Amino acid sequence: MDKVFSADGTVIAYEQRGAGPALVLVGGAFMTRGASAELAGLLAEHCTVITYDRRGRGDSGDSPEYDVQREVEDLDALIEHAGGEAMVFGMSSGAVLALEAAARGSAVTRLAVYEPPFITDDSRPPLPADYVAHLTELAEQGAYGDAVAYFLTAAVGLPAEAVAGMRQAPFWADMEATARTLPYDGQIMGETMSGQPLPTDRWQSVTVPVLVGSGDAGAPQMLTGARELAALADNFTLHVFPGQEHNIDPRLLAPALTSFFTTS
């Protein structure tokens, strides 16, 4: 593990492996740098791969007040460390953070995203209007288990009885450990889980090549959202992974990413 300092002085922990052009992996909700280790190992055959703990998670620090721009600056610090420009892959809500960074001027040369968790139709209920506010309240109260449960039912759409059973699972403690950052992902998503079409102007400043990945065997809104995102501009290309869900097999994802990132 090593570290960089973000613009506000926050410590961001990262790991680096491989050689070649720089590639930064941005995780989604609950993900720390270790969650991407298998994918990073596969990509490191062709790239210098950087995995990191987003602020508030793992070995990274945090600031008292959250703003999406702070997370963009965290990514900028890693890109600067990597030589001033980098390719980026974002997973789930990390995909939307990566899109946001590219739109705000981060030095991203190529961008790939997998299943940003958009809700753009009526295939499932949208997020409650007070979703971020309620999640923030739970986190501030230290009710991390309840925050995880609320995220899994309201955002992921799992049945309450299934979530109740998950509370006894060994992985629940790891989810609670990052629960205080769940409101961050909610702010990153903005209105993109409201059941309305994606905004046509939010990422219009992204001019680099963008690969939009989705499985075809998971929640229907994931593929619908990916198709809608890919249709926003000519530099966005859709790649569907047959038989894959939100937790895609890294051994299937890596070849597609390698081809995209190593093609001039």
C-alpha positions in Angstrom: 0.0 0.0 0.0 1.1 3.6 -0.7 -0.7 6.9 -0.5 -1.3 10.2 -2.2 -2.8 13.4 -0.8 -5.9 14.8 -2.4 -6.4 18.6 -3.0 -8.0 19.0 0.5 -5.2 17.1 2.2 -7.1 13.9 2.6 -4.9 10.7 2.4 -5.9 8.3 -0.3 -4.5 4.8 0.0 -3.7 2.9 -3.2 -1.9 -0.1 -4.6 -0.1 -0.3 -7.9 0.9 -3.3 -10.0 2.0 -4.1 -13.5 3.6 -2.0 -16.2 2.5 0.0 -19.2 0.0 2.8 -19.6 -1.8 3.8 -16.3 -5.2 2.5 -15.5 -7.2 3.5 -12.4 -10.0 1.3 -11.1 -12.9 3.0 -9.4 -15.0 0.9 -7.1 -18.7 1.1 -6.4 -20.6 1.0 -3.1 -18.9 -1.1 -0.3 -15.9 -1.7 -2.5 -12.4 -1.2 -1.2 -9.2 -1.6 -3.2 -9.0 -5.3 -2.3 -12.3 -6.0 -4.1 -10.7 -5.4 -7.4 -7.6 -7.4 -6.8 -8.4 -10.3 -9.2 -9.4 -7.9 -12.0 -6.3 -5.8 -11.4 -4.1 -8.8 -11.6 -5.5 -9.8 -15.0 -5.2 -6.2 -16.3 -1.7 -5.8 -14.9 -0.3 -8.0 -17.8 -0.9 -5.0 -20.1 -1.2 -1.9 -17.9 0.0 -0.2 -14.7 -3.1 -0.8 -12.6 -4.0 1.4 -9.7 -6.6 0.3 -7.2 -7.6 2.6 -4.3 -9.8 3.1 -1.3 -12.3 5.8 -2.0 -12.4 8.4 0.8 -14.0 7.2 4.0 -13.1 3.6 3.2 -10.3 1.2 4.1 -7.0 3.0 4.7 -8.1 6.3 3.1 -9.0 9.4 5.1 -12.1 11.6 4.8 -13.3 15.1 5.4 -16.1 16.5 7.6 -18.2 17.7 4.7 -18.7 15.5 1.6 -18.9 16.9 -1.9 -18.6 14.9 -5.2 -15.9 17.3 -6.3 -13.7 16.0 -3.5 -13.9 12.5 -4.9 -13.0 13.8 -8.4 -10.0 15.5 -6.8 -9.0 12.2 -5.2 -9.0 10.6 -8.6 -7.1 13.6 -10.0 -4.4 13.0 -7.4 -4.0 9.4 -8.4 -3.9 10.4 -12.1 -1.2 13.0 -11.3 0.8 10.3 -9.5 0.5 8.1 -12.6 2.1 10.6 -14.8 -0.6 13.2 -15.5 -3.1 11.2 -17.5 -4.7 7.8 -17.2 -7.3 5.4 -18.5 -10.1 4.7 -16.0 -12.5 1.9 -15.3 -15.5 2.5 -13.1 -17.8 -0.2 -11.6 -21.4 0.4 -10.5 -21.7 3.8 -8.8 -18.0 4.1 -9.3 -18.8 4.2 -13.0 -20.8 7.3 -12.5 -18.0 8.9 -10.4 -15.6 8.1 -13.3 -18.0 9.7 -15.8 -18.3 12.7 -13.6 -14.6 13.1 -13.3 -14.2 12.9 -17.1 -16.9 15.5 -17.6 -15.3 17.8 -15.1 -12.0 17.8 -16.9 -9.9 15.1 -15.2 -7.1 13.8 -17.5 -8.9 10.6 -18.5 -7.7 9.3 -21.9 -10.1 6.4 -22.3 -13.0 5.4 -20.0 -14.8 2.1 -19.4 -17.8 1.6 -17.1 -19.8 -1.4 -16.1 -23.4 -1.3 -15.1 -23.9 2.2 -13.6 -27.0 1.5 -11.5 -29.4 3.8 -13.3 -33.2 3.5 -13.0 -34.6 5.1 -16.1 -37.9 3.2 -16.6 -40.7 1.6 -14.6 -39.2 -1.9 -14.5 -38.7 -1.3 -10.7 -39.5 1.4 -8.2 -37.3 4.5 -8.2 -35.4 5.7 -5.2 -37.5 7.4 -2.5 -37.2 11.2 -2.8 -35.6 11.4 0.7 -33.2 8.5 0.0 -29.9 10.3 0.5 -31.3 12.3 3.5 -32.5 9.2 5.3 -29.3 7.3 4.5 -27.2 10.2 5.8 -29.3 10.4 9.0 -28.7 6.7 9.6 -25.0 7.0 9.0 -24.7 10.0 11.3 -26.4 8.1 14.0 -23.9 5.3 13.7 -26.7 2.9 12.7 -24.6 1.3 10.1 -26.4 -2.0 10.0 -29.7 -0.2 9.3 -28.0 2.0 6.6 -26.8 -1.2 4.8 -30.3 -2.7 5.1 -31.9 0.5 3.7 -29.4 0.6 0.8 -30.0 -3.0 -0.1 -33.8 -2.7 0.0 -34.3 0.8 -1.4 -31.4 1.1 -3.9 -30.6 -2.5 -4.8 -34.2 -3.7 -4.5 -33.7 -6.8 -2.4 -36.7 -8.1 -0.3 -36.6 -7.1 3.3 -36.7 -10.7 4.4 -33.7 -11.6 2.3 -31.8 -8.7 3.9 -32.8 -9.8 7.4 -31.1 -13.1 6.7 -28.0 -11.5 5.3 -27.4 -9.7 8.7 -26.2 -13.1 10.0 -23.7 -13.6 7.2 -19.9 -13.2 7.8 -19.7 -10.5 5.1 -22.2 -8.2 6.8 -19.5 -6.7 9.1 -17.5 -5.7 6.0 -20.5 -3.9 4.6 -21.1 -2.1 7.8 -17.5 -1.0 7.8 -18.1 1.1 4.7 -21.7 2.0 5.4 -20.9 5.6 6.3 -20.0 6.3 2.7 -23.2 5.0 1.2 -24.7 8.6 1.1 -21.7 9.5 -1.0 -22.7 7.1 -3.7 -26.3 8.5 -3.4 -25.0 12.0 -4.1 -22.9 10.8 -7.0 -26.0 9.1 -8.6 -28.0 12.3 -8.3 -31.4 12.0 -10.2 -30.3 9.0 -12.3 -32.3 6.5 -10.2 -35.5 8.4 -10.4 -37.2 6.4 -13.1 -36.8 9.2 -15.6 -34.6 9.2 -18.8 -30.9 10.1 -18.3 -30.1 13.8 -18.6 -28.7 14.5 -22.1 -26.3 17.2 -21.0 -24.7 15.9 -17.8 -21.8 14.1 -19.6 -21.8 15.9 -22.9 -18.3 17.2 -22.3 -16.9 13.7 -22.2 -15.2 13.4 -25.6 -12.8 10.5 -25.0 -13.8 6.9 -26.1 -16.2 5.3 -23.6 -17.0 1.6 -23.3 -20.3 1.0 -21.6 -20.6 -2.6 -20.3 -23.6 -4.5 -19.0 -24.6 -8.1 -18.5 -27.9 -9.4 -19.9 -28.8 -11.8 -17.0 -29.2 -9.4 -14.1 -31.8 -6.7 -13.1 -33.5 -5.4 -16.3 -32.9 -1.8 -15.4 -29.1 -2.3 -15.6 -29.0 -3.2 -19.3 -31.7 -0.6 -20.1 -29.6 2.1 -18.4 -26.4 1.0 -20.1 -28.1 1.2 -23.5 -29.5 4.6 -22.7 -26.0 5.8 -21.7 -24.4 4.4 -24.7 -26.9 6.1 -27.0 -26.0 9.6 -25.6 -23.0 10.2 -28.0 -21.1 8.6 -30.8 -18.0 8.1 -28.7 -20.0 5.8 -26.3 -20.1 2.1 -27.3 -22.2 -0.6 -25.7 -20.7 -4.0 -24.9 -23.1 -6.7 -23.6 -21.7 -9.6 -21.6 -24.0 -12.7 -22.2 -25.0 -14.5 -19.0 -23.5 -11.9 -16.7 -25.1 -10.0 -13.8 -23.9 -7.1 -11.7 -21.1 -9.1 -10.1 -19.4 -9.9 -13.4 -16.7 -12.6 -13.6 -13.4 -10.7 -13.8 -12.1 -13.4 -16.2 -14.8 -12.4 -18.7 -14.5 -8.6 -18.0 -10.7 -8.4 -18.3 -10.3 -9.4 -22.0 -12.9 -6.9 -23.1 -11.2 -4.1 -21.0 -7.8 -5.1 -22.3 -8.9 -4.9 -25.9 -10.5 -1.5 -25.3 -7.7 0.0 -23.4 -4.9 -1.3 -25.7 -6.6 -0.4 -29.0 -5.3 2.9 -30.4 
